[in-house]
Amino acid sequence: MDLVDAYLNHLRVERRVADHTLTSYAHDLVLLDEFTVERHAEVTSLERPDLEAFVRGLMSGGRSPRSVARVVACVRGFYRFLVLDRRLTHNPADDLRAPRSWPALPTCLTLEEVDRLIAQPDVTTRLGLRDRALIELLYATGLRVSELVGLRAADVNLDAGYLVCTGKGSKQRLVPIGDEAAAWVARYQREARPLLVKKASAARLFVNTRGGPLSRVGFWKNLKRYGRQAGLPAGLSPHVLRHSFATHLLDRGADLRAIQMMLGHSDLSTTQIYTHVLETRLRSVYERFHPRP
């Protein structure tokens, strides 16, 4: 533990690390010391395979990826210090990697919750009709909220059943629109939008009470209000509907690559956060059809 004490002293004096951080580092290095004792080794004799085994042991012991990542960062810094202090000639932890910390699964509404939310706007009013069309279109397409409020009237082809969306990096993509959403957008364009638009040249499809472009914040506030009326969780946001769109499609057998294209993800790995749905479906299929489940 002399080397550990030297490292912690280095952090305290030269790096001026906060006391609570030092306590965390000391705890992490105790774990490394316990590992070396079990292997009848010294920290200076450990090589890369040993450190990988140390990390695997932390994971199998039930620690979270975030916790293990902190330990790995501490170990890398410790061995870097040993090399700089000429206690070692090489750093066995130089490219030691922490396990990937998967993001939390996105919040998703049930079908019944989506139906309750969609039913909240009062479609006898022009703003209620606009909001019904907005929510229907968001759930039908999975657009980002900035993409939704940024739609121009010319971007939507209701007869053909698709819209042209301009996403991140000004990249455009085609997204299909379901019949239900298309019907509500058509009704909004026919009955409400002409009453809201003050200028015949207004380009945006969805406008505010003054006839100007509807803002992201404005739509978000309205959605939260409808969510409260529907008795939905407080964390409702446009992104929750985007997640619900992807999850419900996957749950009904949609191809992950097709969902990637509709969501506008440049990398399939981003879309793979939804594969928990596939895992659940595979398990149910297995239990239903395997002769010895």
Secondary structure, 3 states (H helix, E strand, C coil): CHHHHHHHHHHHHCCCCCHHHHHHHHHHHHHHHHHHHHCCCCHHHCCHHHHHHHHHHHHHCCCCHHHHHHHHHHHHHHHHHHHHCCCCCCCCCCCCCCCCCCCCCCCCCCHHHHHHHHCCCCCCCHHHHHHHHHHHHHHHHCCCHHHHHCCEHHHEECCCCEEEEECHHHCEEEEECCHHHHHHHHHHHHHHHHHHCCCCCCCECCECCCCCECCHHHHHHHHHHHHHHCCCCCCCCHHHHHHHHHHHHHHCCCCHHHHHHHHCCCCHHHHHHHHHHHHHHHHHHHHHHCCCC
